Amino acid sequence: MESILGIVNQIFEMEQKLASKGDSSGVTRNVNRMKHYLEEYGYTFYDPLHEDYNDMRTDCEASIVGDFEEGNMYISKVIKPIIFKEGGETPVIIQKAVVIVEKKA
């Protein structure tokens, strides 16, 4: 399973780079195909970027920039996404997101 997590994390990084630098060589289509194949095996991932953050959130491992202020924090950067594996009726988290959290402006 560790190799699947590595593949998903690499796809996530490629998507981030494509979003920030554009897709001049048409790679987005290939990335989408890889995601589709992973979904066929029951793996999906989720990017919680810009979502609110509180210390009760169990799907993220956070590094906090500045002082923590309950109710006024958000996820400013995602290093690794939340990865799910279909497991019966509900998906199971097999990797927590690794995120940077900051105060809202």
Secondary structure as GFF3:
##gff-version 3
##sequence-region A 1 105
A	DSSP	alpha_helix	2	21	.	.	.	ID=ss1
A	DSSP	alpha_helix	28	40	.	.	.	ID=ss2
A	DSSP	beta_strand	43	46	.	.	.	ID=ss3
A	DSSP	beta_strand	52	53	.	.	.	ID=ss4
A	DSSP	beta_strand	60	64	.	.	.	ID=ss5
A	DSSP	beta_strand	73	80	.	.	.	ID=ss6
A	DSSP	beta_strand	82	87	.	.	.	ID=ss7
A	DSSP	beta_strand	90	95	.	.	.	ID=ss8
A	DSSP	beta_strand	97	103	.	.	.	ID=ss9
###
